[in-house]
Amino acid sequence: MPPTGSLIPADAPFSAEQEAWLAGFIAGVAAAGRREGGTADVPAATIDVLFGTQTGNSEFVAGELAAGARARGLGGKVTALDDVTPEQLAAMSHVLVVTSTYGEGELPDNAGLFWEALQAETAPRLEGVRYAVLGLGDRGYDDFCQAAKLIDTRLEQLGAGRLHERVDCDVDFEEPAAEWTAAVLERLVAETGATSTGTGTGAGTEIHTAATPRSPWNKRTPYRSRLAVNRLLSSPRSAKEIRHYEFDLGDSGITYEAGDALAVVPLNDEALVGGLLAHLGASGDEEAAEALRTEREIRTPSKELIADLVERAPSSELAAVVAHGDRSDLDSWLWGRDVLDLLRDAGPAAAPTLTELLPLLRPLQARQYSISSSPLAHPDRIHLTVASVRYGTGDRSYGGVASTYLADRVGEEAAVGVFVQPNASFGVPADDDAPMVMIGPGTGIAPFRGFLHERAARGATGRNWLFFGDRHRETDFVYEDELAELRERGVLTELDLAFSRDQAEKVYVQTRMRERSRELYGWLEEGAHVYVCGDASRMAKDVEAALLGVVAEQRGRGDDDAAEYLADLRRAKRYVRDVY
């Protein structure tokens, strides 16, 4: 698939509806404990709930698990994985790990240091630790819940005792997560002798997560927000189409923070739906046809569909690629193709019926985009900065599900289903005096526009430095006038631009970082927080390599020292990323 601007991966599994489910489950556990009678001023044991998260979902679940432990008279302590050393882990008695997976089977940003230390030959034995692991993910990805699998295996290798089998939760996670939660809590009660309910924060109980009011708006019941603004930001002459959207919050009661994401619940393109119905020989009147429009993912073929079509059409081009057994070849062949392409490749004789097709398709997921506004500046609206995905091959034209839904298929003043996805780990520094370095080319500028408006509204005195770029200044410099005004007002202290195609030699944001190596390191030494937003596959890696190079050059102590310096920034929450 082509890049989708500020789109955050849609495999984040916890919506507000799912939060409500978990809260209800925990309340049931508490009620059951109260029926048993008694109180527990001193917890029977402290349960350490460790989380790895990219967008905040695992942190929320960890907090709910700790609440469930407290409801059973146990102490609950919630900690990010990177804040735990192997030595501290060895001193724990009962550990519950909740983690998502990032990128190609990697640990989330706040769990990488933990994993590195856990893999080391010097990692201590863990015979005294009892543990269980819950993975959050999307089975549509090849490395489904890989981070959870890695941690589970390594804990076992180090001698820890498995309290309960690992469960890997797909997008529709409710039933397996409920079973895992109930079984783990029951086992903890049995092993620790806890028998009663603690309704307060008794001795040994500690929650490190901030309480966030739950919203009634979620994927199942999204808020129908009026799309008040749909404006083209890039030039009509640009090879890209970047748009600015504003969603009216009306009387929804929705609150958000700069750095959060907005989930957009899209509808599929009627042209693609019509093409599928025609190929399958189905009319558009069936109930199943409506599911194609509103409930099923038809842009990206599922693994289940691929396997089914290979069996139905063993002589197809897809079957030949699959038979070759090379994952990269299959990924290349699938790139840009949708469900209709695969059905055409299989041939009309091998086509499933519409009723047979639906179970082979993944649920249509909300797409999450980095919010580009601040509630202090725009309390009644949420802004997004989105690149419309469009391309064509042969006789087909393709578009991103949500990006073209917003650009083309939502009429003027029409309503769009939305809900907020909080991201507690990606926000403006609490210290208004702290310097801030923001690196966001393309639509990666989205959260940083919100950050700058936030700091302006707060009257923050900390300096702000933005690295921004794209292909051409003349056609792709989004928010140019706005950034100029922020500079004139003294909000934006430094602005370094990198337009890669405006000269013979390509220049990127990491080029500008290296050019200003001494000043950038000086900001780091003065306590600057560093934020990166944008493409994870190349840009984020290149930026991190540049940052390591800057530190190594300025400190003159080698690559290992630079890596440890960056690790210290991560531990201090001064180097955070919102990448996709």
N, C-alpha and C positions, 0 to 999 in steps of 0.2 A: 504493500500500500504506500502511496506517496505520503510525505509528512503532512500533518494536519494542524499546523500552527500551534496554538496554545492548548491543544487537546491533551488532557491527562488520560492515561490508560483507563479504559472503561471496565477493568477487572476489579476495581475497588468494590468489595462486596457488601459494605455495610451502609445502608440507607437509614433515614430516620425511622422508617417503618420497622426495619430490622432492629434498630436500637430499642424501639418500643417493645418488640417481641422479647428481647433479652431482659429488658427491665421487668416485663411481666413474669418472665421465668424466675428471675431473682426474687421478685415479690412473693411468688408461690413458694420458693424455698424458705423465705423468711417466715411466711405464715405457717408452714409445716413445722418449723422449729419452734414457733410460739405455742403451737398446740402441744408440743412435748413438755412445755413448762420450764421454769427455772430461768436463771440469768447467768451471764458469764462475764465477770469483771476482768478476769485474766484469761486471755486466749489459751486454748489447749496447745497451740503451736502457731508459729508465724509462717504463713504461706507466701513465698516470694513469687510474684507474677511478673515475668519479664516479657517485654514486647519489642518487636522490630517492625517499624512502619515507614512507609513512604508518604502517605497522605493522611495519617491519623486514625485510620480505622482500627488497627490492632491495639492502639493505645486505649481507645474507648472500650474494646472488648476486655482488655486486661483490667481496666477499672471495674467493669461489671463482674468479672470473676472474683476480684478481691472483695467486692460487696457480697457476693454469694458465700465466700469463705467466712466473712464476718457474721452473716446471718446464721451460720452454724457454730458460732462460738470460737472461730479461729481468727488469728491476726492476719491482715492482708497488707502487703507492701508491694507497690507497683513501681517498676524501674525499667528504664530503657536498657536494652542489651548492652549498648556501648558504655553504659555507666557502671557495668559490673566487670570486675577482673576475674580471671580463673580462680585466684585465691579466695576471693569473696564467694564465688560460686561454690567452692569446696566446703565452705563453712555453713552453707544453707542446708536445711533438712528436707524441705519440700518445695519443689520448683515447678511452676507452670509456665510454659513458653507459648506465646501467641505471636506468630510472625507471618507477614506477607512475603511475596517474592518480587524482586525488582529486576527489570531488564531481562537478560538471557540467563535466568536461573541464579541471579546474584542475590546477596543479602541486601536488605534495605539500607539506606544511608546511615541510619542510627544503629546498625548492627554489624557493620563491616569490621570495626576494630575488635569487637567481641569475637567474631568468627576467626579473625586472624590469630588472636591470642589462643583461642581454643584449639586451633590446629597445630600450634607449636609443639615441638618435642618436649618442651619444658612445662607443658600444661599439667597440673596436678591430677592425681587420681581422685575419683569422685564416688568411691564406694559408699560413703555416708549420705549420698543425695538420692532422694526419690523424685521422679520427674514425670511430666506428661507434656506433649506438644500438640498444639492446634495450628494447622496451616490455613491461611486464607488465600484464595486464588480463583483462577478461571481455567477450567479444563480445556478450553479452546487453545491454550498456549502449550507448546511442547514441554516447557519446563514447569509444568503445573506444580505449585507448592514445593519447588525444589529447595528453597531455603529451609522450610520446616523439615524436609527429609534429611538434609545435611546435618542440621543441629541434632535431630533425633538420633541419627546414626553415631555421631561423634560423642554424644553424651553416653551412649551405650558402650562405645569403645573405651571410654575413660572409667568405666566401672559403675556408673550411676544405675540405679534400679528403676525400671520403668513402672510407674504407678498405673498407667493405662496406655493402651495402644494409641499411636498417633492417629488423628483424623484430619484428612485434607478436605477442606470445604470448597465446593464449587460455588458459582454465583448464587444458586438457589441453595443456601446453606442451612436453612432453619432446622430441618429434622436431624441431620448428622451433628450439628453443633449442639442441639438440645440433648441428644443422647450422650455426647461426650461430656458436656457440662454436668449433667445429672450423675453420670457414672463416676467422674472424677471427684465431685463433692462428696458422694456417698463413700468412696474409697478413703478420702481424706478423713472423714468423720470416723470411719472404722479404725484407721491406723493411729489416729491421734487421741481417740477417746472423747472427742468433742461431742456433747449431747444437747447443748442448749443454744438459744438464740441471743446474740449480742446486738442490741439495736443502736448502740452508740459507738463511738470510737474508743473502745477500751484500751487498756495498756497493751502495747505491742502492736497496735493497729495504726497503719500509716498509709495514706493515699497521696500520691505525688501528682495526680492529674487534676487539672482545673475542671471544676464543674461547669458544664455547658448546658443551658436550658434546651430541652428537646423541642423540636419543631414538629408540628403535625403534618408538615409537607414532606413528601417522599416520592419515590418512583410510582408507587401504586396510587397515591393521592397527591400528585404534584400541584403546586399552586399555578393557576392559570394566569400568568402574568402578561399584561399588555406589552407588546413589543413597540416601545415608543419611538425608538430611533434605529434606523438601519442605514448607515452612511458609509460610502466607499472612502477608505483612507488612502490607499495607494492610487497612483495615477492610472487612468484608463490605458495608458501606453505601457504599463508595467506587465511583466510576464506573470506576476502574482496578482491575486485579488484579495486584499486585506480589508476587512470591514469592521466598523465600530458599531456595537449594538448597545442599546439601553433598555432595560426591563423595568417596568413600573411595578413597585412592590405594593401599591395600593394599601388596603387594610389587612394585608396578610399577617402582619406582625413579624415578618422575617427580619432577622438581624444577621449581620455578617461582619467579618474583620478583613482588613487588607491582608491579602495572602491566601484567603480561602478560595474555593472553587465553586462555580455554579454548574450544576448538572442540568442539561437540557434533554428532555424526553422527546426524541424525534419521531416523525412518521416517515415511512419509506416512500421513495419516489414512485409516483403513480405510473410513470413510464416503465420502470423496471418491473413493478408489480404486473402491469398489463402484459409485458413481454413474457413473464413467467406463466401467466394464465393462458396465454395464447399457445405457448410451447406445450403446455400440459393438456391442452384441449378443454380447459375449464372455463366456466363463465365467471363473471365478477360478482355474482349474486350469493354464492355459497358463504356460509359462516366461516369456512376455512379460508376463503379469499380475504376476508376481513383480517384474519390472523396474519396473513402475509403483509398487509398494510401496516399493522399496528403492533404486532407482538413478536415477529420473528426476524432474525438477522439474515437478510438476503444479499447483503453487499459482500460479506466475507464468508466463504464456504467453511463449514465445520468439518472436523475430522470424521464425524459420523457419516456425513454426506459423501466425503471422498471415499471412505471404505465401501459404502453401499454402491456407488457408481463404478468403482473398480470391479466389484463382483458382478454387477449387471452388465458391464461392457468391458470385458477383458481385453478386447482388441483396440480400445481407445488410446488416444495419446496420453491421457492421464494415467491409465493403467501401465503403460510402458515406462513412464517416469517413476511411478511408485515401485515397479518391479526392479528398477535399477538400484534402488536402496540408498540413494544419496539424498540426505535431507536438504542440503543446499540446492541441489538441482530441483527438488520439489518446490522449495520456497521460491526459487527463481521462476519456475513455470507458473506457479499460482499468483505471483505478483501482479496485481492489477485486475485479475479475473474475479468475476462474481459468480453467483449461483447459476445464473442463466448461461454463462459461458461454459460451465462444467456440464450442464444438461445438454447443451448443443454438442459438446465434444463427445458425450456418450451416445448421442444419436436418438432419434425419436422412438425407435423400437425399444430402447432400454430405459426410457423415461418412467419414473415412478408416477403414480397418481398424486393428485394434490394432497389427498389424505395420507398417503404414504410419505410424502415429502416433509410435511410439517414436523413430525417428531425428529427428523434428521437435522433440523435447523436449530441453531442456538437462540435463546431468548434475545430479543432486541433490547440492548442496554442503553441507559442514559449516557450521554457523552459529557465529560466534565472538562470545563475550561477555566483557566486561571482568571480570577476576577481582576479587572483593571481599574477599579475605583476604590475610594475609601468611604466608609460610612460617615466619617466626620465631614467630608465634603459633599457627599451625595447619599444622605440617609434614606431617601425614598426611592432610590434606583440602584440597580447593579449594572455595571458596564462590563462588556466583553470585547476583546480584540481577537478576531478570528480570521484565519486564512481559509478561503473557500477552496476546496480540493476539486479540481477539474482536469480531466485529460481524456484523450481519445485514442483508440487504435482501430484501424480498419473501419467497419461500419458502425462501431459502438462508441458512444460517449458515456463517460463515467463521472460520478460525483461523490464526494464524501456524504455520508448519511445525514449528519447533523449540520455540517457547514453549508451544504446547498439547501437543506430544509430551511435554515434561517434566511439565507440569501434570496431564495427563489420562491419558496412555497408558503411562507407565512405572509399573509396579506398585510397591507397597511393597517396599523392599529389592531391587528389580530392578536389572539392570546396564544401563549406557548407554555407548555408544562415545564416547570423548573423547580429545583430545590437546592439548598446550599449544602455543600460538602466542606465542613470545617477542616482546616489544616493548621493545627496548633503549633507545629514545628517550623512554620515558614511565615514569619511576621516581622514587622518593624521592631528594632531594639526597644526594650522597655526603658532604657536609659536614653533620654532625649539628647544627651551630650555625646553619645557614642558616634563615631564616624561610620559611614555605611558605603560599601562598594557593591554595585549592582552590575551584573554581566548578563545581558539579555539581547542577543541579536534577533532580528525578525519579530515574530509575535511573542518572543521571549520577553519583550519589553512590558507585556501586559501587567504583571503584578507590580512592577517597579513604577509604573505610572501611578498605581494606587498608593504605593509606599511614599512617593514624593508628595502627593496630595495629603496623605496622612500626616507627614512631618510638617508640612506647611500649616495645616489646621491646628496641630498641637503646638506650634511655635517652637519646634525643636531647634536647638542650636548646633546639633551635630552636623558635620560636613557630609555631603552626599556626592558620590562619584558614580557616573553611569558610563558603561561601555556598551555601545549600540552599533549595529551595522546591518547591512543587507547587500543586495547586488548593486543597485545604482542609486545615488543620492537624489537625482532628479525625479525618479519615479517611485522610490521605495522608502523615503524618509518619512515614516508615519509619525504623527504628533510633532512635526518639526516646529510649528509656531508655538505650540504649548510648551515644549522643552525650552525654547528661546525665552519665553516669558518667565519660566521657573528659574532660568539662569539670571535674568535681569532682577528678579526679586531676591536673589541670593539663596534660594532653596536648593538649586542644583549647582554645586560648587565646581565640579569638573565634568566635562562631557567629551569623551573620546569616541570618534566615529570611524567605522571601518566599512567602506563600500567596496566590495571585493572586485567588481567588474569595471570600476572607473579608471583603471590603469592597467598597464601590461602585466604587472606582477600582482597576483591576487593578495589582498590584504584582509585579514580577519580580526575579530576582537582580540584573539590571543596574540596577534602581531602587535597591537597597540599596548597590550599588557606588558610585553617584553620591552617595548620601546620606552616605557615609563617604569621600568623595573625599580629604580631607586625610590621614586615617590610612592609607588604602590607598597613596597616593603615598609616604608616609613609609616604609612597609614596603618598597616597591620600591627606595627610595634606600638602604635598609639591606641590600639584597642578596636580597630575597625571590624565590623561584621561584614562577611563576604557572602553574597547571594548569587546563585546561578540559576537561570531559567531558560529552558529551550530543549533542543534535540539531545537525547541521551546517547544516541548511537555514535555520533562523531563530535559534535560541538562540546558537550560537557566533558568528554575525555580529553579533548585538545586543550580546553581551558584549564583543567586540572593539571595537565602536563606543564602548561605555561606557568601556572601558579607555583608548582614545585620548582621549576627552573628559576623563577624570580627569587624564591627563598634561598635556593642553593647558591645562586650567584651573589646575592647580597650578604649572606652569612659566611660564605666561603668555607663551609664545614662538610660538604659532600652531600650525596643524594640521601643517605640514610637519615642524616640530621634534618634535611628538608622534609622528608616523609614524616618524621616524628613531630616536627613543627606543625605540619598540616593536621596531623592526628590530634594534637593538642587543641587546635582551633575547632575541630569537630566536637571534641569532648566538651569544650566550653560553649557549644552551640553558636560559634561564631563563623562557621563555614557550613552553610546549608544550601540544599538544591531542590528545585522544583522542575524535574526533567522527565521527559516522556519519549 
